[in-house]
Amino acid sequence: MEDEKLVLLYSKDEIDIRIKSLAGRISKDYRDREVALICILKGAFIFMADLVRNLTIPIKIDFLRVASYGNQSQSSGKLTIYKDIELSIEDKDVIIVEDILDSGLTLSYLIDKLSAKKPRSLKLCVLIDKTERREEKVSADYVGFSLEKGFIVGYGLDFNEQYRHLPDIYRIEMPIKS
């Protein structure tokens, strides 16, 4: 880890402004309705907390824990579900809250899984929509930032369980090994 270089992409202030904007849009879209927010652990927990604090509508929350990265900088493509939702979402408006939409494999799988529980509506809110390695045709309804490429950390996003605590988002640059 000591060889990585962190390059600032989005400051905490920029993130706060974007989250307030997302919360405003969601609150407007769902005014007078209750929404179930499903946070994808672990990476989205900070994003979810800040989003929830800025919403002005009634909500219920639940958590799903899925892993596809392990200690790699690229998705393995193999999903492991560690925690499923406990909330009934049948006939409810549901928003999946995720830190990053990358390959689309995880979110495509989760959208199918949650759709089978018959929600009234199912939307996707992501902090980062990264297009570089998109394998599945998944698009988010609410996007904080769009990014073409790069491995990012901070604000809940990690590399091998490191850097989640950083208040800003950074691109991590690995040294080229010869």
N, C-alpha and C positions, 0 to 999 in steps of 0.2 A: 504494500500500500504506500510505502514511502516514496515510490518512484512516480506516482500519478501526479498530474498537474490539474488543478481546478481552474476553470475559466468561467467567470460570472456570466450567466445568461439572463436571469430575471431576479431582480432585487425583491426583498420582502415587501417594500412599498408597491412595486409593480404587481406583485402577486395579490396583495390586499385589494388594490383597485380592481383587478380582474375578477376576484371572487365576489366583491360587492356588486359588480355588474351582473355576474352569473346569477347571484341570489335574487337580484331585482327582476331579472327576466323570468326565473322560475316562479317567484312569488306572483308575478303578473299573470303568467300562463296558468297557474293553478289557484288563482284567488278564489276564495269561498269553497275550496276543496282541500281535503287532507291528502298528503302524499306520503308514501312509504319510501324512505331512502335506504338503499342497500349499499353499504360501504364495503369495498373490496380491500381486505387486510393483506398485508400490513401497510403497504405504501400509501394508501389513501386516507389514513386516519387523521392526519393533520389537516389535509384539505377538507375532509368531511366536517371536522370540528369547526373550522372557520366558516365554511359554507352554512352550516346549521345556525351559527350565531348571527348570520346576516339575513336569514329567511324571515318572512313576516306571515307565513301561513302555518296552519297546523301540520305537524309531521309525526311520523313514527319512524324509528330507525332500527336497523338490524345489520348484521355483519356476516360476510362470507369470507372465508380464508382459502385462497387458492394459490398454488405456487407453480411456476413453470421455469423459473430462472435458476434456482439453486445458488451456486456461487459463481455463476457465469455472467458475462456481460451480454449474452444473447439467449433468448428463450430456447429451452430444450425441445419445446413442442409437446412435451409430456406434462399433463396436468395432474396435480394431486389436490383433492379437496380435503382440507383439514377441519373446516367448520362450515356447516350449512346454515341457512337462515332458519329461524324459529317462528317468525311472524307469518301468519297466513296472508298471502297477497292476492288471493282470489277476488276478482271484481274490484281491485284497488288500483289506483294510479301509482306506478312504481318508477323510480329513477335509480339506476345503477350509478354509483359514484366511484370513479376509478382515478388513480393517479395518472396513468399513461395508457394511451391506445397506441400500441406498437405494431406487432405482427397481426393482431386481430384474432389470433387463435384462442386466447383465453376469453375474450369478450364474446366472440361468436359462440363458443361453447356455453358461456353463462347466459347469454340471451336466449338460446334454445332451452336451456335448463329452466330458467325462470318463466319463459313463455308457457311451458308445460303446466305451470301452476295457475294458469288462466287469469292473469291480471287484466284489469280494464284497459290499461295502457302501460307500455314499457318504454322508457327513454333512457338515454345514456348521457351522463355528464362526466367529462374528463378534464383534468387540469391541463394535460399535454396531449396533443394529437400529433404523433410522430409518424411520418409516412415512409421513411426509408426502407423498412423491412416488412411492409404490409403484405400479408399472404391471404388474408380473408377480407372479403368485401364488407367491412363494418364501418359505419359512420356515426359520429356522436351528434346528439341534438344540442348539447351545450358544451362549448370548448373554451377553455381558458386561454391557452396558447397553442399555436401551430408551429411545428418544428419539422424541418425536412430530415435532418439526421443528427447523430451524436448520441453518446451514452451520457445520461444526466443523473445527477445526485442532488440531495438536499431536499428540505421541506417534505420529508417523509420518504422520498425516493432513496434507494440504497444501492450499494455495490457490496455484496458479501456481508450484509448487515451493518455496514459502515456508512456514515455521512447522513443518516436520516435526520439527525438533530440540527443540521445547518438551517438557518432561517431563510436563506436564499436558494436559488436553483443554479447549479453549475454544470457545465459540460466537463466530463472527466476525460483527460487525455492520457493515454497509456504510452509509455516509452516503446519505441520500436526495438525489438530484440533482434540482434544479428546472430 
